[in-house]
Amino acid sequence: MDFKYFFINTLKIEEQGLDIGFDLYCTGHLIWLAAIVAAAIFMARYYRRQKEEKKAGIKKFFAVAILCSEILKDSILIIIGAPMKGYLPLHLCGLAIFVMLWDAFGKNRKISGQMLAYAFMPGAISALLFCNWTEYPFFNFMCIHSFAFHGWIVLYVVMLYAAGEIRADYKGLWKTTGILAVCAVPIYILNVLIEENYLFLNEASEGSPLVFLWDIFGTRFGAPGYVASYAVLMLVVFHMLYLLYSLINKIRDNNTKRKENTIESTTEIKEA
């Protein structure tokens, strides 16, 4: 393995005019996606079989691990001289760190579960499908961290949802929307002040579906038009997720009733 570009940052890549990145859905990208899917299936099955005390420990491990990974990432970036104002945990998946800690250690997990289901799960999946770290080579610290970080969020939500600990509802959709809207206002202002693009509020992330919104609304109406269309898209996606979760809940409830009926029938036969 070549360690030449393992710790290179985007600033150095731009300064040196290097073309060392990867293309979306190339072999390496697909391998990462397949590995995350396999890990999510394994963790869902493993987590469901554990007792409540063990489940609580697993959740805390996941929450602390993702926080430590972010601290490690920032420490390395500081050491290699990367511009740190662009690496604050203010993107959607960065905010997931705090919600996972809240979910793992807090007592009232109802809202955190809804946010994980509606915002952070699809956010992490979108990041994995439309990576904005393609300027890095695969054997690079930031590339490895980015795939692992977003995959970690997916694993956490999948295992909790599979175990029935998260059950998305319609009220949760609007609570999630409200919390994100409240967070978006100061983040948008901060973006303007420090010339950054957290939550992709000021400009679309290259290669993502948001580019479509920017091309239609951003070019005509500027940032306000783009943000308004972004908000509408978010609500549409949340409602589509609600329908998906409702379908899954219905199938799960039917399966549970079927099992209960089977157990009752078996018991009646034995008693007879």
N, C-alpha and C positions, 0 to 999 in steps of 0.2 A: 504494500500500500504506500502511496505517495503522500507524505505529511506536508508537502510544500504549501498547499493552500488550506490546510486544516483550520488554521486560526485567522485566515484573511477576512477582513470585514468589507462591507459594501463601499465604503469610502476609498479603500485601497484598490478595489476592483475597478471603480470608476476612474480613479487617477491613473491607473496603469492601462486602462482600456482593455481589460482582459475579457475574453469570451470563454468562460469556463463553466457556465451553468448548464442547466438541463431543460428539456422541453416537456411540457405537460403531457402526461400519458405515455411517456417513453417507458422502456422496460423497467428502469429503476423506480420510477414513480408508481407503476402498477404493482411492483413487488412490495413496496411500502404499504400501499392500500390493501393488498391481499393479506399481508402480515397483520395489519390492524384489525381487519375483519375476523381473521382466525383467532386473534387474541381476545376480541370482544365476545365471540361465541364461547370460547373456553371459560372466560371469567364469568359470564352469565350463568353457565351451568355450575361452575364451582361455587359461586357466591350463593346461589339458591339453596344448595345443600347444607350450608353452614348454619350453626345455631346463632341466636340473636347476638350473643356476646362476641362471637367471632366476627359476625358481620359488622358490628360497630367498630371493631379493631381494624378491619379491612378498609372501611370508609375513612377512618382517621389516617391510616397509612397513605391512602391515595391523596388526601387533602394536604398533608404535610409534605409528601414527596413532590407534589407539583409546585408548592411554595419554594421548597429547597432548590428545585431545578431552575426556577426563575431567578433566585438569588445567585446561584452558581453561574447562570448565563450572564447576568449583569456584571458579576465580578470579573469574569473572563473578558467581556467586552470593554470594561474599564481598563484592564491591564493591556489589551492590545490597541487601545486608543480609539475605539469606535465613538462616534458622536452619540451621546447617551440620551439626548432629548427625544430621539425617535424610538426609544426602547422602554418607555414607561408602560406599566400594565394598564393601559387605558383603551386598548382595543377590546372587542367583545370577549375574546378568549382570555385576555388578560384579566378582565373583570371576573371571569369564571373562577379564578383562584380564590377570590374572597367568598364567592357564593358556595364553593365546595367546602371551604373551612367552616362557614356558617352551617351548611348542611350536615357536616360530619360531627361538629362539636356543639352546635346549638340545640335548643330544646324544641323550638317551633320551626319545623322543617317543611311546613306546608308550602310556603311561598318559595323557598329555595328550590323545592322539587319542581314546582311549576316553571320557574325560570330556567332550570336545567333542561327541562323537556322542550320548552318553546324557543328559547334563545340560544343557549350554549351548545346543546347537542347539534342543531342544524348549523350553528355558526362554525363549530369545529369541523363538521363534515364539509361545509363549503370551503373552509380554509384548506382542507386536505385535497379537495377536488380541484380547486383553483389557486394553487400555491402562489404566494407573492414573494417567495424566497428562491425563485428559479435562477437568480444570478449566481447562486452558490453551486459548487460541485457537490455530488452526493457525499464524498468523503470530506466533509467540512463540519465543524462543530455546530454552527448555526443551522445548517440543513438538517442534521441529525436531531438536534434539539427541537426544531420546529415540527418535524414529523412526529416525534415522540410526545411532545407537549400536547398537540392537538389530538393525537391518538389516545392519550391518557384521559382526556376529558370524555371522549367517546366511550371508552371502556367503563368509566365511572357511571355515566348515565345509563348505559345499556344494562349493566349488572343490577343497578337499582330498579330499573323499569322491569326487567325480567323477573325480579323477585317480588314485584307488586308494591314496592315501597314508593314508587312515583306513579300517580294516576292523574294524568293531565285532565283538567276540566275547563269549562268555558270561562268561569270567573278568573282562573289562573291566567288565561290568555290576556285578559284586560289588565290584570295586576302586573303581569310581565311587561306589557306595553307601557303602562304608566311609569313603572320604575325606570325602564330604559329611556323614556322621554325626559324624565327628570335628570337622569345622568347625562343625556345628550346635550343639554343646554350649556352647562359649564365646559364640557369637553369641546363643543363647537367654538366657544369663545376662546378657550386655550389654544385650539388649533390656529385661530386667526392671529393670536398674540405671538406664538412661537413658530408659526409657519410649518405646522405639522398636519397630519391627516388621520388622527385617531378616530376609530369607528368608521373610517372612510366617509366622513360627513362632508368634507370639503371637496372631495374629488373621488372618482371611482378608482378602485384598485385594478391595475392593468391585468387583463386576462379573466376578470370575473364578470358575471352577468350584469353587474352595476355599470359597466361601460356602456351597455345598451341604454340605460336610463340617462347617463351623462350625455350621450350623443343626441338624444331626443330632447331632453329638458334642460340639461346643463348648458348646452351650447346656445339655446334660445333665451333662457331665463336666468342663467347664471346659477350660483350655488343655491339660492332659495328654491328655485324650480327643481333642481336636482334633489335637494333634501326633502321637499314635499313628495316627490315621486318615490323616493326611497322609503318614506314613512308609509305610503300607500302599499308599496310592494311588501313591506314587512307585515302589514296587517293581512294582506292576501295570503302570504306564506303561513302566518300563524293560524289562519282559519283552515287552510289546507291541512296543516298539522293536526288541528283539532279534529277534523273529520277522520284523519288516519288513526289518531289515538282512540277516538270513539269506536271505530271499527274494531281495533285491537281489543279494547275493553269488552265489547260485546262478544267477540269470539272467546275471550278468556272467561267471561262470566258463564257463557253457554257450556264451555268445557268443564268448568267447576260444577255446574248444576248436573251435568251428565255423569260426572264421577260420583257426586253425592247420591244420585239416583241409583247408580250401579251398586254402590256400597250398601244402600238401604235394601235393595232387592236381594243382594247376596246374604245380608243379615237375616232377612225374613225367611229365605229358603233354609238357612241353617237352623233357625228356630223352629221351623215347621218340621 
